[in-house]
Amino acid sequence: MAGVTLKDICKVYDGGVYAVNHIDLEIKDREFMVLVGPSGCGKSTTLRMIAGLEEISSGTITIGSKVVNNVPPKDRDIAMVFQNYALYPHKTVYENMAFGLRLRKFPKADIDKRVRSAAEILGIENFLDRKPKALSGGQRQRVAVGRAIVRKPEVFLFDEPLSNLDAKMRVQMRTEISKLHTRLETTMIYVTHDQIEAMTMGDRICVMKDGVIQQVDTPLNIYDRPANTFVAGFIGTPPMNIFSGIIRYIDGKLCFNNSNMTIQLPEIWKPVAEKYIEKPILFGIRPEDIGSERAENDPNAQSIQARIEVIEPMGAETYLYLDARTDNKASCIARVNAHKQVKVGETLSLPLLLDNAHLFDQTTTMLLT
Ligand code: ADP
C-alpha cells in the first residue's frame, strides 16, 4: 500500500505553456482522490506524470517512500485505466486480463487464479472467452478495470474511465468503482471533468484550473466552503448564484446592496464584511437556499424579487431560472419544491437562507473568511 506525493510539480510543454504549474498534492495511502476541472486544466497531464507516461519538467513525485522521477512506468507499481479501454481487439477477455501478468512471467496457475478472481469481482466471468467487440461499452470498461486489478498494484490511476459510456451505465460503473475501492483498500487517483463523479466518488477532491490547484478537500467541505468563485461555480449543479454589489450601512444595518437587492448581513459576518465597506463584493448563494421550503420556514429569512423566465421540473424538485434584475443580468437559479405553483412571467418574492451563503473578494475572487 502506498500514498502518492507531488511536490512543486511543473509540466512545461514546447512553447513555454505551463500545463501544470507548481502543484503540491499529498494523496494518502488507500485514499480515493479525484482530480477534477474543465478541459485543459492539466488533470490528465498530472495523472500521466504520476504514471510515468509524461516526463515532469520540475519537482518530485514520490510513491510510497520512493522518489519515482526516473523510474520507468512498468516499475512504478501502478495500474492505469484509460477512457478508451485500450484493450487488444484480437485477444479474448481472459487473454486481455492475463497479458500483463504473462509479460511479467507470473506462473500460469497464479495468473488463472487472479484473472478468475478479478472476473468474479467485476461480474464478467461468463465473458472470458469473448473478444472485446462482442462486449458492450460497460463490459469493456470492466475488462479494462479487471486488467488493472489482476496486477494488484499499489496505486490505481483512472483517466476519465466513464466518459465513453451512456448516462445510465456511467452511474452504475461509478458505484462499482466506489465499491471496488472499498473492497481492495488501495490508493486510487481518478481524473474527471464531471463534478458529480468527483462529488460522489472522492474521499477528497482536488479542483484544478489552468494548471493550478484551486482547492483540495472533502466533497462536502468544498461544496459548503468553496475557496473561490471558480470552485463555487464548478462544484454543484446548478452552480452557485453569484451577485455583485457593495457592502454598506443602510439605516444603521450592515448590508449587501446592489440595484435590486438589499440583504442585511448576519451578525457573525460583521468582522469580515466591515473591512469591505463601500467596496465591491460578490455575494454567493446556492440555488437550494433561494425559495426552498427551508428558506420559507425560516422566520428571519429576507427575500428578493425575481421574475420567472424558465421552469424546469426535475421530478423531485423544480429549477426556476429567474431574472433577478441585477446589473441587467438574468442571473439567478432557484431549486424549489416540485409542487410549488409557479408560472413563467410571474414575479415572486423568494426568501433566502443565509446559513450557507458567502462573500467573495471581487478582485481576487477568494472566499472571505
Ligand atoms: P485536461 O486533462 O485537464 O483536459 P491536459 O492535462 O490534457 O488537460 O492538458 C493541459 C494543457 O496542456 C492544455 O492546455 C493542453 O492543450 C496542453 N497540452 C497537453 N498535452 C500537450 C502536448 N503534448 N503538447 C503541448 N501542449 C499540451
Boltz pocket constraint, residues with backbone or C-beta under 6 A from the ligand:
constraints:
  - pocket:
      binder: B
      contacts: [[A, 13], [A, 14], [A, 17], [A, 18], [A, 19], [A, 37], [A, 38], [A, 39], [A, 40], [A, 41], [A, 42], [A, 43], [A, 44], [A, 45], [A, 46]]
      max_distance: 6.0
